[in-house]
């Protein structure tokens, strides 16, 4: 049973490489922000979109309110993120198809 969920504040951006970011909030089942590790992967698809390749980009830690951000991402790439509980008490949560927004 998945007892945590992750939400993201992302939007599409058309800017240069390395000047985009993903931001999000990791929430528990009651809607409270929780600190979790978030792994960021660049996503590449085969020409026929039959296969997906993930390339590890970085790991970030959400703060005590569950807020996290991954900076200096390629604005032209698509990303998949996985949030997990380092204690192993909760199942990991995956969100795919994310496009970064311009860095603030």
C-alpha positions in Angstrom: 0.0 0.0 0.0 1.4 3.4 -1.0 1.0 5.7 2.0 2.7 8.7 0.5 2.3 10.8 -2.6 4.3 13.4 -4.5 3.1 16.5 -6.2 5.0 18.7 -8.6 4.8 22.3 -9.7 6.2 22.1 -13.3 5.5 23.7 -16.6 7.0 23.5 -20.1 9.9 25.9 -20.8 11.7 26.6 -24.1 15.1 27.9 -22.9 18.7 27.0 -23.2 20.4 23.9 -21.7 21.2 24.0 -18.0 18.9 26.9 -17.1 15.8 25.0 -16.1 14.5 23.4 -12.9 12.0 21.1 -11.4 10.3 21.9 -8.1 7.9 19.9 -6.1 6.5 18.9 -2.7 6.6 15.4 -1.2 3.4 14.8 0.8 2.3 12.0 3.2 -1.1 10.4 3.0 -2.5 13.2 5.2 -1.2 15.9 2.9 1.7 17.0 5.2 5.0 17.8 3.6 7.7 15.2 4.5 11.5 15.1 3.9 12.4 12.5 1.3 15.1 11.9 -1.2 14.1 12.6 -4.8 16.1 11.1 -7.6 16.0 12.9 -11.0 16.4 11.0 -14.3 16.5 12.3 -17.8 14.1 10.3 -19.9 14.8 9.3 -23.5 12.4 7.3 -25.7 13.1 5.1 -28.7 12.0 6.3 -32.1 8.8 4.2 -31.9 8.3 5.1 -28.2 8.4 1.4 -27.4 11.3 1.7 -25.0 12.3 4.3 -22.4 15.8 4.9 -21.2 16.5 6.7 -17.9 19.8 8.5 -17.3 20.6 9.4 -13.7 21.0 13.1 -13.2 21.0 13.9 -9.5 19.6 13.3 -6.0 18.1 16.1 -3.9 16.6 16.0 -0.4 13.2 17.6 0.3 13.3 19.9 3.3 11.2 19.3 6.5 8.1 20.8 4.6 8.6 18.4 1.7 9.8 21.2 -0.7 12.5 20.2 -3.1 14.1 21.5 -6.3 16.5 20.3 -8.9 18.4 23.1 -10.7 20.5 23.4 -13.8 18.5 20.9 -15.9 18.3 20.8 -19.7 15.1 22.6 -20.6 14.7 20.5 -23.7 14.7 17.2 -21.9 11.9 15.3 -20.2 12.4 14.0 -16.7 11.2 11.2 -14.4 11.6 11.6 -10.6 11.4 9.0 -7.8 10.8 10.0 -4.2 11.6 7.5 -1.5 11.6 7.2 2.2 15.2 6.5 3.4 13.9 4.5 6.3 11.9 2.2 4.0 8.6 2.6 5.8 6.8 3.9 2.7 6.9 2.7 -0.9 8.7 4.9 -3.5 6.6 7.2 -5.7 7.3 7.9 -9.3 6.3 10.8 -11.6 7.2 10.7 -15.3 6.9 13.0 -18.2 8.0 16.1 -16.4 9.2 19.2 -18.3 11.3 21.7 -16.3 10.5 25.4 -15.9 12.9 28.4 -16.2 15.2 28.9 -13.2 14.2 31.8 -11.0 
